[in-house]
Amino acid sequence: MGGEGAMMAANNSLKNNRSLLAKRKETKALEGSYAAIELKEFPKVTAEQLEGIRERIQIKNKQNRIRQLIVLGVFLIILVSFAIYLNH
C-alpha cells in the first residue's frame, strides 16, 4: 500500500520532537528572574534638546526623500527611453 513511508516519517518526527522536549524540560532553559537587574539612569532631556533632535531628524528625512525621488526619476527616464528605443 502507498503512504507507509510518509507515515513512518511522521512517526519519526513526532518521536524526535518528544525527545527534544524532554531535554528542554530537564535543563529548564526558560526559567529565570529579572528581580536583580538594575535599570540604567539616563540623563534628563530639555525641551531645547528635543527640538534640536526633532529638527535634525526632519532634515535627514527630507534629504532621504529627495534622494529617493531623484533615483526614481532617473529610473523612470531610463525605463521610458528603453521602451521608446524598443518600439522604434
Secondary structure, DSSP 8 states (H G I E B T S, - for coil): -TTHHHHHHHHHHHHHHHHHHHHHHHHTTT----TT----------HHHHHHHHHHHHHHHHHHHHHHHHHHHHHHHHHHHHHHHHH-
